[in-house]
Amino acid sequence: MEERMERVESLNDYFFSRSTKVEERKTELLIQVKSLMSPSTEEFCKFVRTSLDSRSKKLISSTDLAALEIQAKLLQALETDESLANLTKSVGGLKSANMNTIRDLTELRIPVIEEILMNIEILSYEEGLWKHCPNCKKIFQTKCQCS
């Protein structure tokens, strides 16, 4: 029971540390969005700029920001392959990538998408998403950095 409590606390600490860096992450996302070039991503880019506008009355949460970060990474990769133009348009038209979207994309078995999804962290408390390293006691999703 004590070990499980430690795991929950470390996950909460991790989420909190990500929340304290929201402004930095917003700036990085805006830079990333500026690099998106295809017409298929225009709607997404406009949505991001509006959502992150400092004059916006609605504050964006760290979790919502993480979903936009994932979507931007996916779009950057999809843009590089013209044969995936329809998929780029579909992903670009989403308001936010969620777990269902990510599962659907994973099932497509497209190497560029699989590579991105293997190297991102999804900020969610979903059961089984996070693992606990018995060596360094840190949390991770795909591979612990200590191994």
C-alpha positions in Angstrom: 0.0 0.0 0.0 2.8 2.3 0.9 4.6 1.7 -2.4 1.4 2.4 -4.3 1.0 5.7 -2.5 4.6 6.6 -3.4 3.7 5.9 -7.1 0.7 8.2 -7.0 2.6 10.9 -5.3 5.4 10.8 -7.8 2.9 11.0 -10.7 1.2 14.0 -9.0 4.7 15.6 -8.6 5.4 15.0 -12.2 2.1 16.6 -13.4 2.7 19.5 -11.1 6.2 20.1 -12.5 4.8 20.1 -16.0 2.1 22.6 -14.9 4.7 25.0 -13.6 6.3 25.2 -17.1 3.1 26.0 -19.0 4.3 29.4 -20.3 7.5 27.9 -21.6 5.6 25.1 -23.3 3.1 27.5 -24.8 6.0 29.5 -26.4 7.5 26.3 -27.8 4.2 25.2 -29.2 3.6 28.5 -30.9 7.1 28.2 -32.5 6.3 24.6 -33.6 2.9 25.7 -35.1 4.6 28.4 -37.1 6.6 25.7 -38.9 3.5 23.9 -40.0 3.1 24.8 -43.7 0.3 22.7 -45.4 -3.2 24.1 -45.9 -4.4 21.0 -44.0 -3.0 22.4 -40.8 -4.3 25.9 -41.1 -7.4 25.3 -38.9 -5.3 23.7 -36.2 -2.7 26.5 -36.3 -5.4 29.1 -36.0 -7.0 27.2 -33.1 -3.7 27.0 -31.2 -2.9 30.7 -31.7 -6.4 31.7 -30.5 -6.2 29.2 -27.5 -2.8 30.5 -26.4 -3.5 34.2 -26.9 -2.7 36.0 -23.7 -5.9 38.0 -24.1 -8.0 34.8 -24.2 -10.5 34.7 -21.3 -10.2 30.9 -21.0 -7.0 29.6 -19.4 -5.6 26.4 -21.0 -4.7 23.6 -18.6 -1.4 21.7 -18.7 -3.3 18.6 -19.9 -5.1 20.4 -22.7 -1.7 22.0 -23.7 -0.2 18.5 -23.8 -2.9 17.3 -26.2 -2.1 20.2 -28.5 1.6 19.5 -28.3 1.0 15.9 -29.3 -1.2 17.0 -32.2 1.4 19.4 -33.4 4.1 16.7 -33.4 1.9 14.4 -35.3 1.1 17.1 -37.9 4.7 18.0 -38.4 5.5 14.3 -39.2 2.5 13.8 -41.4 3.2 16.9 -43.4 6.5 15.4 -44.6 4.7 12.6 -46.5 2.3 13.7 -49.2 0.7 10.3 -49.4 -0.7 11.0 -45.9 -2.4 14.3 -46.9 -5.9 13.0 -46.1 -4.8 11.9 -42.7 -3.0 15.2 -42.1 -6.3 17.0 -42.9 -8.2 14.8 -40.5 -5.7 15.3 -37.6 -5.5 19.0 -38.4 -9.2 19.3 -38.2 -9.4 18.0 -34.6 -9.8 20.5 -31.8 -7.5 18.3 -29.6 -5.9 14.9 -29.7 -7.3 12.6 -27.1 -6.6 9.0 -26.1 -9.2 7.7 -28.6 -7.5 9.6 -31.4 -4.1 8.3 -30.4 -5.4 4.7 -30.2 -7.0 5.1 -33.7 -3.8 6.4 -35.1 -1.7 3.7 -33.6 -4.0 1.0 -35.2 -3.1 2.4 -38.6 0.4 1.1 -38.3 2.0 4.0 -40.1 5.7 4.0 -39.1 6.1 7.8 -38.8 3.1 7.9 -36.4 4.2 4.9 -34.4 7.6 6.5 -33.9 6.2 9.8 -32.6 3.7 8.0 -30.3 6.4 5.9 -28.8 8.4 9.0 -27.8 5.7 11.2 -26.3 4.2 11.4 -22.8 0.5 11.5 -22.6 -0.6 13.5 -19.5 -3.4 11.3 -18.2 -4.1 9.4 -15.0 -5.4 6.5 -17.2 -4.8 3.1 -15.6 -1.8 1.3 -17.0 -0.4 4.3 -18.8 2.4 5.0 -16.4 5.0 2.5 -15.1 7.1 2.7 -12.0 10.9 1.9 -12.2 12.0 -0.4 -9.4 15.6 0.8 -9.7 15.3 4.6 -9.6 11.7 4.9 -8.3 10.7 7.3 -11.1 7.7 7.1 -13.3 7.8 6.6 -17.1 5.5 5.6 -20.0 7.7 3.7 -22.5 11.3 3.3 -21.2 12.9 4.5 -18.0 15.9 6.8 -18.5 18.0 4.9 -16.0 18.1 1.7 -18.1 
